[in-house]
């Protein structure tokens, strides 16, 4: 028979889920920021290379 009264782990599970979601979102945002920085660097390099080719 199921126990009566207060539910056992709901508060801890909710807190854990929230923290894990924060961790995943932080990792996603860091990854997105890193990709954006790399993309900007590549674009800068391409534009610089194009400028140097047009000058020669």
Secondary structure per residue as TSV (DSSP state, phi and psi in degrees):
chain	resnum	aa	ss	phi	psi
A	1	X	-	360.0	142.0
A	2	X	-	-70.6	151.4
A	3	X	-	-72.2	149.1
A	4	X	-	-103.7	159.5
A	5	X	S	107.5	-149.8
A	6	X	S	-70.5	141.1
A	7	X	-	-71.5	146.5
A	8	X	S	-78.6	-61.2
A	9	X	S	-110.1	12.8
A	10	X	H	-64.1	-38.8
A	11	X	H	-66.9	-44.6
A	12	X	H	-66.6	-38.8
A	13	X	H	-65.1	-41.3
A	14	X	H	-65.2	-42.9
A	15	X	H	-64.4	-43.4
A	16	X	H	-63.0	-44.7
A	17	X	H	-60.9	-41.3
A	18	X	H	-63.5	-44.5
A	19	X	H	-66.7	-40.1
A	20	X	H	-65.1	-39.7
A	21	X	H	-63.7	-41.0
A	22	X	H	-61.3	-42.7
A	23	X	H	-62.7	-44.7
A	24	X	H	-64.3	-43.0
A	25	X	H	-64.8	-37.8
A	26	X	H	-64.3	-43.7
A	27	X	H	-63.8	-41.0
A	28	X	H	-63.3	-43.8
A	29	X	H	-68.3	-38.1
A	30	X	H	-63.3	-42.4
A	31	X	H	-63.4	-43.6
A	32	X	H	-64.6	-41.9
A	33	X	H	-62.6	-42.3
A	34	X	H	-63.3	-43.4
A	35	X	H	-63.1	-40.0
A	36	X	H	-65.1	-41.8
A	37	X	H	-63.9	-44.8
A	38	X	H	-63.5	-39.8
A	39	X	H	-63.0	-41.7
A	40	X	H	-64.0	-40.9
A	41	X	H	-63.6	-44.5
A	42	X	H	-63.1	-44.1
A	43	X	H	-62.2	-41.2
A	44	X	H	-62.5	-43.4
A	45	X	H	-63.0	-41.9
A	46	X	H	-63.9	-43.4
A	47	X	H	-67.1	-38.1
A	48	X	H	-66.1	-41.2
A	49	X	H	-65.7	-40.3
A	50	X	H	-64.7	-39.6
A	51	X	H	-66.6	-40.1
A	52	X	H	-69.1	-33.0
A	53	X	H	-70.4	-36.2
A	54	X	H	-73.3	-26.8
A	55	X	H	-74.5	-32.2
A	56	X	-	-74.6	360.0
